[in-house]
Amino acid sequence: NREIMVEAGAIKTLLQMLTASGQLNSHQAAALAFFNFSTYPQNHSALIQELVHKSLFVLCSSPDVAVRKYSIMTLCNLAANNATREETSKGGGLQSAIRLLRDKDQDCRLYSIVCLANLSNHSKMQSQV
């Protein structure tokens, strides 16, 4: 179902909803949906092509713990994939993971460590991490 939803344009719809709505429930729904899509590695390229990672960088600064957690979990998945790791690190991925190392939520801190470990598997990122 995750692949079918992505192929049907769900990513664009979620990004439009995220942009149009400043409501917390929209941010929570989008962050959770992006995470669910990212659990299927075949969706990673589509998530990067639609620039979801750029929205995730912003969502990682949300005042809501669920939004931050699902966002960093999604970045973890994208950073674990050789094909999407470098793009995940650009423009805020590394900074988002580092910032969440100090999060008050234990899960956010844990996933930020995993994300940094995944990012460090890229030769260009090793010296930065």
A tleap script that builds the chain and sets N, CA, C and O, in Angstrom:
source leaprc.protein.ff14SB
mol = sequence {
  NASN ARG GLU ILE MET VAL GLU ALA GLY ALA
  ILE LYS THR LEU LEU GLN MET LEU THR ALA
  SER GLY GLN LEU ASN SER HIE GLN ALA ALA
  ALA LEU ALA PHE PHE ASN PHE SER THR TYR
  PRO GLN ASN HIE SER ALA LEU ILE GLN GLU
  LEU VAL HIE LYS SER LEU PHE VAL LEU CYS
  SER SER PRO ASP VAL ALA VAL ARG LYS TYR
  SER ILE MET THR LEU CYS ASN LEU ALA ALA
  ASN ASN ALA THR ARG GLU GLU THR SER LYS
  GLY GLY GLY LEU GLN SER ALA ILE ARG LEU
  LEU ARG ASP LYS ASP GLN ASP CYS ARG LEU
  TYR SER ILE VAL CYS LEU ALA ASN LEU SER
  ASN HIE SER LYS MET GLN SER GLN CVAL
}
set mol.1.N position { 0.801 -1.208 0.000 }
set mol.1.CA position { 0.000 0.000 0.000 }
set mol.1.C position { 0.841 1.269 0.000 }
set mol.1.O position { 0.480 2.268 -0.621 }
set mol.2.N position { 1.988 1.215 0.717 }
set mol.2.CA position { 2.833 2.412 0.785 }
set mol.2.C position { 3.337 2.807 -0.590 }
set mol.2.O position { 3.367 3.990 -0.931 }
set mol.3.N position { 3.731 1.820 -1.378 }
set mol.3.CA position { 4.233 2.116 -2.718 }
set mol.3.C position { 3.114 2.646 -3.608 }
set mol.3.O position { 3.320 3.588 -4.373 }
set mol.4.N position { 1.953 2.055 -3.510 }
set mol.4.CA position { 0.803 2.479 -4.316 }
set mol.4.C position { 0.421 3.923 -3.977 }
set mol.4.O position { 0.128 4.719 -4.870 }
set mol.5.N position { 0.426 4.252 -2.697 }
set mol.5.CA position { 0.072 5.615 -2.283 }
set mol.5.C position { 1.080 6.632 -2.808 }
set mol.5.O position { 0.702 7.719 -3.243 }
set mol.6.N position { 2.353 6.278 -2.766 }
set mol.6.CA position { 3.386 7.181 -3.275 }
set mol.6.C position { 3.224 7.362 -4.774 }
set mol.6.O position { 3.307 8.481 -5.279 }
set mol.7.N position { 2.993 6.265 -5.487 }
set mol.7.CA position { 2.803 6.341 -6.939 }
set mol.7.C position { 1.565 7.154 -7.302 }
set mol.7.O position { 1.515 7.766 -8.368 }
set mol.8.N position { 0.572 7.162 -6.424 }
set mol.8.CA position { -0.672 7.898 -6.685 }
set mol.8.C position { -0.559 9.387 -6.353 }
set mol.8.O position { -1.515 10.137 -6.549 }
set mol.9.N position { 0.599 9.818 -5.853 }
set mol.9.CA position { 0.800 11.238 -5.591 }
set mol.9.C position { 0.584 11.681 -4.158 }
set mol.9.O position { 0.404 12.870 -3.894 }
set mol.10.N position { 0.600 10.743 -3.236 }
set mol.10.CA position { 0.347 11.092 -1.833 }
set mol.10.C position { 1.399 12.040 -1.266 }
set mol.10.O position { 1.088 12.868 -0.410 }
set mol.11.N position { 2.634 11.929 -1.732 }
set mol.11.CA position { 3.691 12.797 -1.198 }
set mol.11.C position { 3.383 14.258 -1.512 }
set mol.11.O position { 3.466 15.116 -0.632 }
set mol.12.N position { 3.032 14.538 -2.755 }
set mol.12.CA position { 2.711 15.923 -3.132 }
set mol.12.C position { 1.530 16.454 -2.330 }
set mol.12.O position { 1.540 17.600 -1.880 }
set mol.13.N position { 0.527 15.626 -2.158 }
set mol.13.CA position { -0.655 16.036 -1.403 }
set mol.13.C position { -0.287 16.363 0.043 }
set mol.13.O position { -0.747 17.362 0.596 }
set mol.14.N position { 0.539 15.521 0.646 }
set mol.14.CA position { 0.964 15.775 2.027 }
set mol.14.C position { 1.796 17.050 2.137 }
set mol.14.O position { 1.634 17.824 3.080 }
set mol.15.N position { 2.679 17.263 1.177 }
set mol.15.CA position { 3.489 18.484 1.195 }
set mol.15.C position { 2.622 19.725 1.038 }
set mol.15.O position { 2.872 20.743 1.683 }
set mol.16.N position { 1.602 19.649 0.184 }
set mol.16.CA position { 0.684 20.775 0.014 }
set mol.16.C position { -0.088 21.037 1.304 }
set mol.16.O position { -0.276 22.187 1.702 }
set mol.17.N position { -0.530 19.966 1.949 }
set mol.17.CA position { -1.254 20.094 3.213 }
set mol.17.C position { -0.349 20.721 4.275 }
set mol.17.O position { -0.781 21.575 5.049 }
set mol.18.N position { 0.884 20.293 4.297 }
set mol.18.CA position { 1.850 20.803 5.267 }
set mol.18.C position { 2.105 22.286 5.058 }
set mol.18.O position { 2.195 23.051 6.018 }
set mol.19.N position { 2.220 22.683 3.811 }
set mol.19.CA position { 2.479 24.081 3.471 }
set mol.19.C position { 1.261 24.960 3.747 }
set mol.19.O position { 1.392 26.083 4.233 }
set mol.20.N position { 0.084 24.441 3.433 }
set mol.20.CA position { -1.143 25.234 3.558 }
set mol.20.C position { -1.638 25.346 4.995 }
set mol.20.O position { -2.351 26.289 5.340 }
set mol.21.N position { -1.263 24.393 5.820 }
set mol.21.CA position { -1.805 24.372 7.175 }
set mol.21.C position { -0.697 24.512 8.206 }
set mol.21.O position { 0.315 23.813 8.152 }
set mol.22.N position { -0.899 25.405 9.121 }
set mol.22.CA position { 0.035 25.539 10.224 }
set mol.22.C position { -0.447 24.781 11.446 }
set mol.22.O position { 0.081 24.957 12.543 }
set mol.23.N position { -1.452 23.937 11.254 }
set mol.23.CA position { -2.060 23.241 12.378 }
set mol.23.C position { -1.224 22.037 12.805 }
set mol.23.O position { -0.671 21.315 11.975 }
set mol.24.N position { -1.149 21.847 14.092 }
set mol.24.CA position { -0.357 20.770 14.664 }
set mol.24.C position { -0.797 19.401 14.154 }
set mol.24.O position { 0.047 18.563 13.836 }
set mol.25.N position { -2.099 19.165 14.074 }
set mol.25.CA position { -2.553 17.843 13.632 }
set mol.25.C position { -2.137 17.553 12.193 }
set mol.25.O position { -1.906 16.393 11.850 }
set mol.26.N position { -2.036 18.564 11.352 }
set mol.26.CA position { -1.545 18.371 9.981 }
set mol.26.C position { -0.068 18.009 9.987 }
set mol.26.O position { 0.368 17.151 9.220 }
set mol.27.N position { 0.700 18.659 10.846 }
set mol.27.CA position { 2.128 18.349 10.952 }
set mol.27.C position { 2.334 16.932 11.478 }
set mol.27.O position { 3.203 16.205 10.998 }
set mol.28.N position { 1.534 16.547 12.464 }
set mol.28.CA position { 1.636 15.195 13.012 }
set mol.28.C position { 1.284 14.148 11.958 }
set mol.28.O position { 1.982 13.144 11.815 }
set mol.29.N position { 0.207 14.387 11.227 }
set mol.29.CA position { -0.223 13.430 10.204 }
set mol.29.C position { 0.812 13.308 9.095 }
set mol.29.O position { 1.116 12.203 8.646 }
set mol.30.N position { 1.352 14.431 8.652 }
set mol.30.CA position { 2.353 14.408 7.584 }
set mol.30.C position { 3.627 13.712 8.047 }
set mol.30.O position { 4.177 12.884 7.322 }
set mol.31.N position { 4.098 14.040 9.244 }
set mol.31.CA position { 5.329 13.421 9.753 }
set mol.31.C position { 5.162 11.910 9.881 }
set mol.31.O position { 6.065 11.155 9.521 }
set mol.32.N position { 4.018 11.466 10.387 }
set mol.32.CA position { 3.759 10.033 10.513 }
set mol.32.C position { 3.671 9.370 9.143 }
set mol.32.O position { 4.219 8.285 8.947 }
set mol.33.N position { 2.996 10.001 8.205 }
set mol.33.CA position { 2.872 9.431 6.855 }
set mol.33.C position { 4.230 9.339 6.171 }
set mol.33.O position { 4.533 8.327 5.538 }
set mol.34.N position { 5.054 10.379 6.288 }
set mol.34.CA position { 6.387 10.331 5.684 }
set mol.34.C position { 7.207 9.199 6.296 }
set mol.34.O position { 7.934 8.498 5.591 }
set mol.35.N position { 7.088 9.025 7.611 }
set mol.35.CA position { 7.806 7.915 8.246 }
set mol.35.C position { 7.312 6.581 7.693 }
set mol.35.O position { 8.114 5.716 7.343 }
set mol.36.N position { 5.993 6.415 7.614 }
set mol.36.CA position { 5.450 5.160 7.082 }
set mol.36.C position { 5.936 4.905 5.658 }
set mol.36.O position { 6.293 3.777 5.320 }
set mol.37.N position { 5.953 5.927 4.831 }
set mol.37.CA position { 6.462 5.765 3.464 }
set mol.37.C position { 7.938 5.379 3.480 }
set mol.37.O position { 8.381 4.582 2.652 }
set mol.38.N position { 8.695 5.936 4.411 }
set mol.38.CA position { 10.141 5.686 4.445 }
set mol.38.C position { 10.501 4.289 4.930 }
set mol.38.O position { 11.646 3.861 4.784 }
set mol.39.N position { 9.543 3.573 5.503 }
set mol.39.CA position { 9.841 2.209 5.941 }
set mol.39.C position { 9.917 1.247 4.761 }
set mol.39.O position { 10.303 0.089 4.922 }
set mol.40.N position { 9.553 1.718 3.597 }
set mol.40.CA position { 9.641 0.928 2.367 }
set mol.40.C position { 10.753 1.552 1.521 }
set mol.40.O position { 10.536 2.596 0.905 }
set mol.41.N position { 11.942 0.932 1.476 }
set mol.41.CA position { 13.103 1.546 0.817 }
set mol.41.C position { 12.873 1.974 -0.635 }
set mol.41.O position { 13.529 2.897 -1.117 }
set mol.42.N position { 11.962 1.322 -1.323 }
set mol.42.CA position { 11.691 1.698 -2.705 }
set mol.42.C position { 11.065 3.089 -2.805 }
set mol.42.O position { 11.038 3.673 -3.889 }
set mol.43.N position { 10.568 3.620 -1.708 }
set mol.43.CA position { 9.995 4.974 -1.698 }
set mol.43.C position { 11.030 6.062 -1.432 }
set mol.43.O position { 10.734 7.244 -1.606 }
set mol.44.N position { 12.223 5.691 -1.019 }
set mol.44.CA position { 13.218 6.687 -0.612 }
set mol.44.C position { 13.536 7.689 -1.716 }
set mol.44.O position { 13.573 8.894 -1.467 }
set mol.45.N position { 13.763 7.210 -2.911 }
set mol.45.CA position { 14.093 8.128 -4.013 }
set mol.45.C position { 12.956 9.108 -4.282 }
set mol.45.O position { 13.196 10.289 -4.534 }
set mol.46.N position { 11.730 8.624 -4.229 }
set mol.46.CA position { 10.578 9.510 -4.449 }
set mol.46.C position { 10.489 10.566 -3.350 }
set mol.46.O position { 10.181 11.724 -3.631 }
set mol.47.N position { 10.752 10.185 -2.117 }
set mol.47.CA position { 10.729 11.150 -1.016 }
set mol.47.C position { 11.782 12.233 -1.217 }
set mol.47.O position { 11.520 13.410 -0.969 }
set mol.48.N position { 12.963 11.841 -1.664 }
set mol.48.CA position { 14.037 12.810 -1.919 }
set mol.48.C position { 13.694 13.684 -3.121 }
set mol.48.O position { 13.889 14.899 -3.080 }
set mol.49.N position { 13.183 13.074 -4.192 }
set mol.49.CA position { 12.841 13.841 -5.399 }
set mol.49.C position { 11.786 14.903 -5.111 }
set mol.49.O position { 11.809 15.984 -5.700 }
set mol.50.N position { 10.874 14.598 -4.218 }
set mol.50.CA position { 9.819 15.560 -3.858 }
set mol.50.C position { 10.279 16.535 -2.769 }
set mol.50.O position { 9.502 17.372 -2.309 }
set mol.51.N position { 11.542 16.418 -2.364 }
set mol.51.CA position { 12.159 17.305 -1.369 }
set mol.51.C position { 11.523 17.201 0.017 }
set mol.51.O position { 11.483 18.173 0.772 }
set mol.52.N position { 11.030 16.012 0.335 }
set mol.52.CA position { 10.448 15.789 1.655 }
set mol.52.C position { 11.485 16.036 2.746 }
set mol.52.O position { 11.160 16.553 3.815 }
set mol.53.N position { 12.728 15.664 2.472 }
set mol.53.CA position { 13.767 15.838 3.494 }
set mol.53.C position { 13.900 17.301 3.915 }
set mol.53.O position { 14.203 17.580 5.075 }
set mol.54.N position { 13.683 18.230 3.001 }
set mol.54.CA position { 13.749 19.660 3.336 }
set mol.54.C position { 12.640 20.032 4.333 }
set mol.54.O position { 12.867 20.809 5.261 }
set mol.55.N position { 11.457 19.479 4.136 }
set mol.55.CA position { 10.365 19.713 5.089 }
set mol.55.C position { 10.661 19.051 6.429 }
set mol.55.O position { 10.318 19.586 7.482 }
set mol.56.N position { 11.298 17.889 6.385 }
set mol.56.CA position { 11.634 17.195 7.627 }
set mol.56.C position { 12.617 17.998 8.470 }
set mol.56.O position { 12.543 17.985 9.699 }
set mol.57.N position { 13.535 18.696 7.810 }
set mol.57.CA position { 14.492 19.518 8.552 }
set mol.57.C position { 13.748 20.559 9.386 }
set mol.57.O position { 14.110 20.823 10.532 }
set mol.58.N position { 12.707 21.146 8.800 }
set mol.58.CA position { 11.898 22.142 9.514 }
set mol.58.C position { 11.088 21.465 10.615 }
set mol.58.O position { 11.002 21.976 11.732 }
set mol.59.N position { 10.496 20.323 10.300 }
set mol.59.CA position { 9.669 19.615 11.276 }
set mol.59.C position { 10.481 19.122 12.473 }
set mol.59.O position { 9.934 18.947 13.562 }
set mol.60.N position { 11.764 18.899 12.282 }
set mol.60.CA position { 12.623 18.476 13.398 }
set mol.60.C position { 12.734 19.554 14.473 }
set mol.60.O position { 13.198 19.280 15.579 }
set mol.61.N position { 12.315 20.763 14.160 }
set mol.61.CA position { 12.325 21.863 15.136 }
set mol.61.C position { 10.939 22.133 15.717 }
set mol.61.O position { 10.741 23.126 16.418 }
set mol.62.N position { 9.999 21.270 15.432 }
set mol.62.CA position { 8.632 21.461 15.914 }
set mol.62.C position { 8.582 21.456 17.444 }
set mol.62.O position { 9.373 20.770 18.090 }
set mol.63.N position { 7.658 22.216 18.019 }
set mol.63.CA position { 7.478 22.146 19.468 }
set mol.63.C position { 6.839 20.825 19.918 }
set mol.63.O position { 6.846 20.501 21.105 }
set mol.64.N position { 6.291 20.071 18.969 }
set mol.64.CA position { 5.604 18.821 19.285 }
set mol.64.C position { 6.566 17.641 19.199 }
set mol.64.O position { 7.233 17.453 18.181 }
set mol.65.N position { 6.638 16.857 20.251 }
set mol.65.CA position { 7.578 15.744 20.304 }
set mol.65.C position { 7.269 14.681 19.248 }
set mol.65.O position { 8.199 14.114 18.674 }
set mol.66.N position { 6.012 14.399 18.979 }
set mol.66.CA position { 5.669 13.379 17.978 }
set mol.66.C position { 6.142 13.798 16.590 }
set mol.66.O position { 6.650 12.974 15.830 }
set mol.67.N position { 5.980 15.056 16.265 }
set mol.67.CA position { 6.430 15.563 14.961 }
set mol.67.C position { 7.946 15.444 14.854 }
set mol.67.O position { 8.466 14.992 13.834 }
set mol.68.N position { 8.650 15.847 15.900 }
set mol.68.CA position { 10.117 15.738 15.882 }
set mol.68.C position { 10.559 14.283 15.762 }
set mol.68.O position { 11.470 13.962 14.998 }
set mol.69.N position { 9.912 13.416 16.515 }
set mol.69.CA position { 10.305 12.005 16.526 }
set mol.69.C position { 10.075 11.354 15.164 }
set mol.69.O position { 10.977 10.699 14.641 }
set mol.70.N position { 8.901 11.518 14.587 }
set mol.70.CA position { 8.641 10.910 13.275 }
set mol.70.C position { 9.536 11.508 12.196 }
set mol.70.O position { 9.921 10.818 11.252 }
set mol.71.N position { 9.863 12.776 12.333 }
set mol.71.CA position { 10.728 13.425 11.342 }
set mol.71.C position { 12.143 12.872 11.397 }
set mol.71.O position { 12.724 12.564 10.356 }
set mol.72.N position { 12.710 12.741 12.594 }
set mol.72.CA position { 14.068 12.205 12.691 }
set mol.72.C position { 14.078 10.718 12.350 }
set mol.72.O position { 15.070 10.226 11.813 }
set mol.73.N position { 13.012 9.994 12.644 }
set mol.73.CA position { 12.934 8.584 12.261 }
set mol.73.C position { 12.950 8.440 10.738 }
set mol.73.O position { 13.581 7.530 10.202 }
set mol.74.N position { 12.264 9.328 10.059 }
set mol.74.CA position { 12.263 9.305 8.594 }
set mol.74.C position { 13.646 9.629 8.060 }
set mol.74.O position { 14.126 8.968 7.139 }
set mol.75.N position { 14.291 10.640 8.630 }
set mol.75.CA position { 15.657 10.972 8.205 }
set mol.75.C position { 16.605 9.799 8.448 }
set mol.75.O position { 17.514 9.563 7.651 }
set mol.76.N position { 16.402 9.068 9.536 }
set mol.76.CA position { 17.207 7.858 9.797 }
set mol.76.C position { 17.079 6.867 8.651 }
set mol.76.O position { 18.074 6.332 8.160 }
set mol.77.N position { 15.856 6.632 8.236 }
set mol.77.CA position { 15.628 5.676 7.150 }
set mol.77.C position { 16.251 6.156 5.847 }
set mol.77.O position { 16.861 5.366 5.127 }
set mol.78.N position { 16.106 7.428 5.540 }
set mol.78.CA position { 16.690 7.963 4.306 }
set mol.78.C position { 18.215 7.947 4.367 }
set mol.78.O position { 18.874 7.727 3.351 }
set mol.79.N position { 18.773 8.178 5.545 }
set mol.79.CA position { 20.228 8.174 5.707 }
set mol.79.C position { 20.805 6.761 5.681 }
set mol.79.O position { 22.003 6.588 5.457 }
set mol.80.N position { 19.976 5.761 5.904 }
set mol.80.CA position { 20.441 4.372 5.883 }
set mol.80.C position { 20.607 3.842 4.464 }
set mol.80.O position { 21.257 2.818 4.254 }
set mol.81.N position { 20.031 4.527 3.504 }
set mol.81.CA position { 20.032 4.072 2.114 }
set mol.81.C position { 21.186 4.735 1.360 }
set mol.81.O position { 21.298 5.961 1.336 }
set mol.82.N position { 22.042 3.913 0.744 }
set mol.82.CA position { 23.174 4.456 -0.023 }
set mol.82.C position { 22.727 5.452 -1.087 }
set mol.82.O position { 23.421 6.433 -1.357 }
set mol.83.N position { 21.576 5.201 -1.687 }
set mol.83.CA position { 21.107 6.036 -2.798 }
set mol.83.C position { 20.585 7.399 -2.342 }
set mol.83.O position { 20.553 8.340 -3.136 }
set mol.84.N position { 20.178 7.520 -1.085 }
set mol.84.CA position { 19.586 8.777 -0.615 }
set mol.84.C position { 20.365 9.418 0.540 }
set mol.84.O position { 20.000 10.495 1.011 }
set mol.85.N position { 21.413 8.773 0.986 }
set mol.85.CA position { 22.175 9.254 2.151 }
set mol.85.C position { 22.752 10.657 1.938 }
set mol.85.O position { 22.606 11.526 2.798 }
set mol.86.N position { 23.400 10.875 0.806 }
set mol.86.CA position { 24.056 12.167 0.584 }
set mol.86.C position { 23.045 13.311 0.551 }
set mol.86.O position { 23.270 14.353 1.168 }
set mol.87.N position { 21.937 13.127 -0.160 }
set mol.87.CA position { 20.917 14.182 -0.225 }
set mol.87.C position { 20.301 14.451 1.144 }
set mol.87.O position { 19.956 15.588 1.467 }
set mol.88.N position { 20.166 13.396 1.942 }
set mol.88.CA position { 19.606 13.555 3.283 }
set mol.88.C position { 20.483 14.450 4.140 }
set mol.88.O position { 19.992 15.169 5.010 }
set mol.89.N position { 21.771 14.401 3.892 }
set mol.89.CA position { 22.706 15.185 4.709 }
set mol.89.C position { 22.771 16.653 4.296 }
set mol.89.O position { 23.166 17.507 5.090 }
set mol.90.N position { 22.391 16.943 3.075 }
set mol.90.CA position { 22.540 18.306 2.547 }
set mol.90.C position { 21.449 19.240 3.056 }
set mol.90.O position { 20.304 18.837 3.259 }
set mol.91.N position { 21.830 20.479 3.253 }
set mol.91.CA position { 20.855 21.530 3.527 }
set mol.91.C position { 20.158 21.469 4.862 }
set mol.91.O position { 19.142 22.136 5.055 }
set mol.92.N position { 20.678 20.684 5.793 }
set mol.92.CA position { 20.072 20.686 7.118 }
set mol.92.C position { 19.931 19.338 7.786 }
set mol.92.O position { 19.570 19.281 8.961 }
set mol.93.N position { 20.199 18.261 7.093 }
set mol.93.CA position { 20.046 16.934 7.693 }
set mol.93.C position { 20.995 16.695 8.846 }
set mol.93.O position { 20.588 16.249 9.919 }
set mol.94.N position { 22.253 16.991 8.622 }
set mol.94.CA position { 23.250 16.822 9.674 }
set mol.94.C position { 22.933 17.742 10.854 }
set mol.94.O position { 22.993 17.319 12.008 }
set mol.95.N position { 22.603 18.978 10.568 }
set mol.95.CA position { 22.295 19.945 11.617 }
set mol.95.C position { 21.058 19.529 12.420 }
set mol.95.O position { 21.020 19.688 13.640 }
set mol.96.N position { 20.051 18.995 11.725 }
set mol.96.CA position { 18.836 18.548 12.419 }
set mol.96.C position { 19.152 17.418 13.383 }
set mol.96.O position { 18.681 17.412 14.520 }
set mol.97.N position { 19.951 16.461 12.926 }
set mol.97.CA position { 20.309 15.331 13.785 }
set mol.97.C position { 21.127 15.798 14.986 }
set mol.97.O position { 20.904 15.338 16.106 }
set mol.98.N position { 22.058 16.695 14.761 }
set mol.98.CA position { 22.883 17.205 15.867 }
set mol.98.C position { 22.026 17.973 16.874 }
set mol.98.O position { 22.190 17.816 18.083 }
set mol.99.N position { 21.122 18.796 16.373 }
set mol.99.CA position { 20.250 19.577 17.259 }
set mol.99.C position { 19.409 18.652 18.146 }
set mol.99.O position { 19.204 18.941 19.325 }
set mol.100.N position { 18.925 17.548 17.584 }
set mol.100.CA position { 18.070 16.643 18.354 }
set mol.100.C position { 18.846 15.787 19.350 }
set mol.100.O position { 18.238 15.092 20.165 }
set mol.101.N position { 20.168 15.824 19.302 }
set mol.101.CA position { 20.959 15.139 20.334 }
set mol.101.C position { 20.667 15.717 21.716 }
set mol.101.O position { 20.837 15.037 22.728 }
set mol.102.N position { 20.228 16.968 21.754 }
set mol.102.CA position { 19.945 17.652 23.014 }
set mol.102.C position { 18.443 17.703 23.326 }
set mol.102.O position { 18.022 18.400 24.249 }
set mol.103.N position { 17.648 16.970 22.561 }
set mol.103.CA position { 16.197 17.014 22.759 }
set mol.103.C position { 15.833 16.467 24.137 }
set mol.103.O position { 16.524 15.604 24.678 }
set mol.104.N position { 14.744 16.978 24.694 }
set mol.104.CA position { 14.302 16.490 26.004 }
set mol.104.C position { 13.714 15.083 25.921 }
set mol.104.O position { 13.635 14.383 26.930 }
set mol.105.N position { 13.304 14.668 24.726 }
set mol.105.CA position { 12.712 13.344 24.545 }
set mol.105.C position { 13.800 12.309 24.256 }
set mol.105.O position { 14.629 12.496 23.365 }
set mol.106.N position { 13.786 11.236 25.008 }
set mol.106.CA position { 14.791 10.186 24.864 }
set mol.106.C position { 14.762 9.546 23.480 }
set mol.106.O position { 15.818 9.274 22.910 }
set mol.107.N position { 13.584 9.303 22.934 }
set mol.107.CA position { 13.491 8.691 21.605 }
set mol.107.C position { 14.080 9.595 20.528 }
set mol.107.O position { 14.762 9.119 19.620 }
set mol.108.N position { 13.822 10.881 20.623 }
set mol.108.CA position { 14.406 11.818 19.647 }
set mol.108.C position { 15.928 11.781 19.716 }
set mol.108.O position { 16.602 11.800 18.686 }
set mol.109.N position { 16.462 11.730 20.923 }
set mol.109.CA position { 17.923 11.654 21.076 }
set mol.109.C position { 18.459 10.355 20.490 }
set mol.109.O position { 19.475 10.353 19.795 }
set mol.110.N position { 17.776 9.258 20.772 }
set mol.110.CA position { 18.202 7.954 20.257 }
set mol.110.C position { 18.215 7.944 18.730 }
set mol.110.O position { 19.198 7.526 18.118 }
set mol.111.N position { 17.131 8.400 18.119 }
set mol.111.CA position { 17.061 8.389 16.657 }
set mol.111.C position { 18.028 9.378 16.023 }
set mol.111.O position { 18.480 9.166 14.898 }
set mol.112.N position { 18.349 10.447 16.724 }
set mol.112.CA position { 19.349 11.367 16.178 }
set mol.112.C position { 20.719 10.699 16.149 }
set mol.112.O position { 21.497 10.930 15.223 }
set mol.113.N position { 21.022 9.880 17.141 }
set mol.113.CA position { 22.289 9.135 17.147 }
set mol.113.C position { 22.322 8.138 15.999 }
set mol.113.O position { 23.332 8.014 15.306 }
set mol.114.N position { 21.217 7.429 15.798 }
set mol.114.CA position { 21.143 6.462 14.698 }
set mol.114.C position { 21.282 7.180 13.360 }
set mol.114.O position { 21.970 6.697 12.461 }
set mol.115.N position { 20.637 8.320 13.230 }
set mol.115.CA position { 20.728 9.094 11.991 }
set mol.115.C position { 22.169 9.518 11.731 }
set mol.115.O position { 22.655 9.413 10.605 }
set mol.116.N position { 22.848 9.992 12.759 }
set mol.116.CA position { 24.251 10.390 12.604 }
set mol.116.C position { 25.125 9.196 12.229 }
set mol.116.O position { 26.036 9.323 11.411 }
set mol.117.N position { 24.851 8.049 12.821 }
set mol.117.CA position { 25.606 6.842 12.465 }
set mol.117.C position { 25.376 6.484 10.999 }
set mol.117.O position { 26.317 6.133 10.287 }
set mol.118.N position { 24.133 6.572 10.555 }
set mol.118.CA position { 23.835 6.280 9.149 }
set mol.118.C position { 24.507 7.290 8.220 }
set mol.118.O position { 25.060 6.915 7.186 }
set mol.119.N position { 24.458 8.562 8.587 }
set mol.119.CA position { 25.092 9.592 7.762 }
set mol.119.C position { 26.602 9.389 7.687 }
set mol.119.O position { 27.218 9.672 6.660 }
set mol.120.N position { 27.191 8.905 8.757 }
set mol.120.CA position { 28.649 8.729 8.777 }
set mol.120.C position { 29.113 7.590 7.882 }
set mol.120.O position { 30.314 7.426 7.666 }
set mol.121.N position { 28.187 6.808 7.362 }
set mol.121.CA position { 28.545 5.750 6.417 }
set mol.121.C position { 28.847 6.294 5.025 }
set mol.121.O position { 29.221 5.535 4.131 }
set mol.122.N position { 28.690 7.592 4.836 }
set mol.122.CA position { 29.035 8.228 3.564 }
set mol.122.C position { 30.415 8.851 3.713 }
set mol.122.O position { 30.664 9.591 4.664 }
set mol.123.N position { 31.304 8.557 2.786 }
set mol.123.CA position { 32.694 9.011 2.910 }
set mol.123.C position { 32.814 10.528 3.049 }
set mol.123.O position { 33.696 11.014 3.757 }
set mol.124.N position { 31.941 11.276 2.387 }
set mol.124.CA position { 31.994 12.739 2.473 }
set mol.124.C position { 31.541 13.252 3.838 }
set mol.124.O position { 31.893 14.363 4.235 }
set mol.125.N position { 30.773 12.454 4.544 }
set mol.125.CA position { 30.206 12.894 5.817 }
set mol.125.C position { 31.055 12.493 7.017 }
set mol.125.O position { 30.896 13.065 8.095 }
set mol.126.N position { 31.944 11.531 6.856 }
set mol.126.CA position { 32.666 11.000 8.014 }
set mol.126.C position { 33.420 12.073 8.779 }
set mol.126.O position { 33.402 12.077 10.010 }
set mol.127.N position { 34.070 12.965 8.089 }
set mol.127.CA position { 34.833 14.001 8.784 }
set mol.127.C position { 33.915 15.022 9.450 }
set mol.127.O position { 34.298 15.634 10.448 }
set mol.128.N position { 32.712 15.215 8.916 }
set mol.128.CA position { 31.783 16.185 9.492 }
set mol.128.C position { 31.080 15.637 10.726 }
set mol.128.O position { 30.799 16.365 11.677 }
set mol.129.N position { 30.802 14.329 10.689 }
set mol.129.CA position { 30.110 13.710 11.821 }
set mol.129.C position { 31.112 13.471 12.925 }
set mol.129.O position { 30.753 12.955 13.983 }
savepdb mol mol.pdb
quit
